[in-house]
Amino acid sequence: MERVVQFTGPRRVEVAQQPRAELPPGHLRVRTRYSGISAGTELTAYRGTNPYLTRTWDPGARLFREDAAGIEYPVAGWGYSEVGEVLEVSPELAGTPGLPVPGDLVWGVWGHRSEGVVPAERMLGHTLPAGLEPLAGAFARVGAIAYNAVLAGDIHLGEDVAVFGQGVIGLLTTRLARLNGARVTAVDALDGRLETARRHGAHRTLNARTDAVAERIREATAGLGADLAIEISGAHPALHEALRSVTVGGRVVASGFYQGDGAGLRLGDEFHHNRVQLVCSQIGGVPPRLSNRWTVERLQQTFLRLVAEQQVDVTSLVSHVIPAADAADAYVLLDDRPSEALQVVLEF
C-alpha cells in the first residue's frame, strides 16, 4: 500500500491508503523522501477557490468553460516539489543515457504520495546534483517559477526592481533579481519576511501595511519609479500597487495565482496613464522571446545548479518539516498562521 495526501473537501485533509501502482513500461518508481507544499496553488484547492473546481480548462481553445468542473473532491496527490530515491526502472529502459538508476536521489513532480510512478521522459537529467542536500531538491519547481518571472522581467544591470510578496517564491525572486544585477526593493506585509529579504539581497524593504509603497519607491528613484515590478503574492491590491510603482512605460510581471474578481485593481488609474506594460509569467512556459533556447526544464536544472554552486540559499527557507501523517496540520498552519511559516515540507 502507498500513502497519498488528499483534500476531501474545502479545508479537509486526509492521508489515504491506496494499493501500490503497477510499474508500466516506460516508467520509474520513486520512493518519496520530501515533498514541498505550495502555499499558493495548493491552498486554492485546500480552500476551495481553485478555478478548476467550478470550471473546465479547454486546452484546444485555451479558454475556461463554465459548463462543468475540471476537478472535484477528493483531490488526491497535489504537490509539485518532490525528492525521492529511485526504486525501480522499467526493464526496457536499462542503459538510457541521462536516466536515473535504482538508488539515485532524484527530484521531480509526482505529488504528495509515498511512491511515485513517473514517465521516464520526465526524469531524464533529474538526478540530484552531487553535494546537494536532498531537501534542496524540493525547490526545483518553486525556484523555476521565480526564475521565470525574472526572465519575463528582462532585467538589466543597475535597474530598480520592486518585488511584491516575500513568501518563498518572492524571496527566491529577490535573490535571482539581485544576481541579475538589479537594485531590489522587497515589499511584504510581514516584517519577519522583510528581514529575510534583506538577507537574500534586497537593497531596501517596505511594509505594505505601513508604508506608502509607490511613493517611497518614486522617492528612492528620483521621482521616476521602478523600471520593473514583479508581483508574486497573488493579491489584487498588491498588483495594483505594483502598477503604481513603475516608471512611465515600465513593466509589471504578474506571476501570482490570482483568485476571483480583481477587487482593488483599478486599471483606469496609473496603469492607463503611465502606459505600463503588464505581462504574465506562468510556469507552463517560458517568455515567448526566449522559447528558442529556454525551457521549463532548463529553468529547473539551472536553478538547482545555482543552489549547488551556493549562489542561492534554499534550505534556510524551510521553516517546518512535518511528517506526512500530519499533513492536515501543515495546511492549517499555512492557512491560519502564515506569518509563522515559510517553506513547509512533508517528510515521507
N, C-alpha and C positions, 0 to 999 in steps of 0.2 A: 504493500500500500504506500501511496505517497500523500503528503500533506499539501493542501493548497489554501491560500488565504482568499476568502471571497466576501463580497458585500451581498447580504441577503435583503437589504432594503436601505433606505436613507439612514445613515449613522448606525447601521447594524453590521457587525463583522463577525465572522466565524472562521475557524480553521477546520476545514473538512478533510476527511479521509477519502481518497479515491483509489481505484485499482491502478496498479502500475501499468503505464502505457507500453505497448509493444514497440520495439525499435524497427521502423520500416526501412527499406533501402534508402540510401542517400542521406541518412541522419546520424547524429551523435546523441548519446545520452550523457547528461551532465548532472552531477550531484551539487546542489546549491550550497555555497558557504555563506554568502552575504547577498542581500537584496535591498537596495536603497528605495525609500519611499519618496515619491514626488509630491511635495507639498502643494503643488499647483494642480496639475492634471488629475492626479488620483483623488484629491479631495473633492473635485467636481462630481466624480462618481459616488464617492462616500456621502456627500451632502445631497445628492440627487439633482444637481444643477447642470450636469453634462448634457450638451445638446443631443447626443446620440440616444438619450433616454426618452426623448419626445419626438425626434425627427430621424430621418434616414438620409445618409450621405449617398448621393448618386455619383459614383466616380466617373461615369461617362460624361454626364452633363456638368460635373463639378458644381453641383448645387445640393443643398439640403431639401428634402421633400417632406411635406407636412403630413403625409397620409399614414405613417406608421413609425414606430420607434425602431432605431437601429440595433439597440441592445436592450435587454431587460434583466431585472434581478432574477436569480442571483448572478452577479458579475464576478467571475472567477479568474484568479491569476493575473490581475493587473500588476503592473510593475515593468520597468524598462531599464533597470540598472543592476544586473546580476553578475555575480562572480561565483565560479564553482570549479570542480575538478571533473575532467573527462573520465567517465567510467567505461564507456563502450563506443566503438565506432563500427558502423555497418561494414561487413567484411569486404564488400566490393570497393570500398574507398581506401583500402590499405595502400600506403605509398603516395597518396595525393599530395603534391607539393603545397606547403603552407597550411596543411590541415593539422590541427592538434591531434595528439595521440593519447591513449589512456594514461592517466597520471598527470597530464598537463593542467595547470591552472589557466582558466580562460575567462573572458568577460563577454557579455552579450545581453540579449534580450530574450528571456523566456518566462518572465513573470514571477510572482511571489509563490513559488512552489518548491518542494524539497528536491525534485528532479525535473530537468527539462529535456525534452526530446526536440532537437533543433536541426533544421536542414543544414547540410554541410556547407552550402554556399554562403550561409550567414555566419560561419565560424572560421572561414579562411582568414589567416592573419590575426586571429583573436587570442593567441597565446599571450598571457600577461608578460610585459617586458621584464627582463631579468633585473632583480634587485628591487622591484616594486612591491610594496606591501599589498597583500590580497585585497584589503579594504579599499585601497585606492582605485582598484578596477571598477568599483561601483559608481565611479564618477565619469566613466567614458561618455555616457549619453548626456548627462546634465552638462558636462564640460563642452560637448559638441553644440548644445543649444546656445550656450554663452558665446562660443567661438563663432557660430553662425551669425549671431546678432552683431558681433564686432566686424565681421566681413561685410555684412549688409550696410554697416555704417560708413565704410570706406574712409577710415581714419587716416589722417596724415600727421607726420611728425610735428609736435608742438601745438596741435589743435586742442581746443577746450571741449571736453565731452562731459555731459552730465548723465549719470546712471541712476535711474529711478527704481528703487527696490533693491534692498541689500539682504535678501534671503540667500540661499546657497548659490543659485544661478546668477543673481545680481552681484554677489561678491566675486564670483569667477569672472564675470564680465568686467568688473572693475579692474581685476588683476590683468586680464588679457588686453584691455584698452591701454593700461599703463605700459605693458610690454610693447604695445604697438606705437608708443611714442606720444600718447595723449596726456594732457593735464586733466585729471579726473575729479569731478565733484560728485560725491556719493550722496544720495538722498534716500532717507527712510524715516519712518515714524518712531523707530526704536533706537534709543541711544546706544544700547549694547551692540547692535548691528553696525552702527556708525563707527564705533570704536574698532570693531573688527575690520571694517572697510579701510580705516587708516592703516592698519597693519598689512592690508593687501594692496596698498599702493595709492589710495585716494589722497589727492593733494589737499582737498578741503571736504568738509561734510556739512550737510544741512538737515535739520529735523523738519519733516513735512508738516508736523503739527504746530510747531512754534516759530518757524522761520518763514518769512515771505520769500519763497524759494526763487521764483523767477526774478524778483527784484534784486536779491542777493547775487544771483548769477550774473545779471547785467552789470551790477556794480563792480564785480570782480573782473569783468571783461571790457572795461572802458565804455560801458553802455551798449555794447554790441549784442551780447547774448552768446550762448554757446554755439559752436559750429555744428554740434551734433548732440542729440539726446537719445538715449536708449531707455525705453520704458519696458521693464521686465517683471513688474509686480502683478500685472493683470487687473489693475484698478482703474476704472474710467477717470476718476478725478486726477490720478497721477498722470495719465496720458494727456489730460488737458493741461496740467502744469508743465509737462514736458514740451508741449506745443508753444506755451507761453515763454519758455526759457531760451529758445534758439533764436539766432540772428535772422535777418531778412533773407529768405531763400535757403535757410538752414534745413537740416534733415532730422526727422524723428523716426527712429526704428521702433515699431510696435512689436515686441516679442513676447508679451504676456498672453495668457489664455483668458480673454475677456468673457464674462458670463452675463447673459441677459441683455437688457437695453442699456444704452450708454448714458445713464444718469450722471450728470456732472461734466459731460463732454460737450463743449459749445463750439462747433466748427465755424460759426459765423464771426468769431472773435479774432484772436491773434493768428490762428491757422489761415484764415481767409485774408486778413490784411497784410500779413507778412509773407504770404505766398510760400508757406512751409511745405517741404516735401515730406509726405508721410508714407513710409514703406513698411511692409510686413516681413518679419522673419519667422519662419516656422520650420521645424526640423524635418519636415517631409521632403525638403530640397534645399539646395544652396542658392545664393543670389544668382539670377539668370546670367549676368555678365561674367560669372566665374565658372559656369557649369561645364566649360570645355576642359577644365583642369582640376576643379574641386568637386568632391562628392561628400555625402554624409559619412561614408566610410572613412574617407581621408580626414575629415574633421575629428572623428573619434580617435583614430590612430595617432594623429598629430597631437591632440590634446594629451593623451596618455604619455606620449614621448616627452612633452614638456614637463609633465609631472615627474617622470623618471629622471629627467635632467635637473630636477629641483628648481625649475623656473616658476612652477605653480605648486602651492601647498594645498592639498585637499584633506588630508587626514585630520588636520586641526579643525575642520568644519564639521566633523562628526560629533554631534552633541550627545547622541544616545545610540547604543547598540542593544536592541531588545530581542529576547528570544521570540521566534516566530509564533510559538504557542500563545504569546501575549500580544499578538498583533492588534487586537481591539484597543488595548491601552495606548499603543503607538498613535493610532488615528485620533483618539480622544485628546492626547497631548497636542498634536498638530492643529486640531480643530479648535480646542478650547483655550490653549495656553501657548500660542505661537511664540511669544516672547521668550519662552524657556527653551526653545529648540532651534537647531539649525538642521543639519542633515540627520535624519533618523534612519537607522539601518536595521533590518530584520536579520537575525542570525539563525541559520538553519543547522 
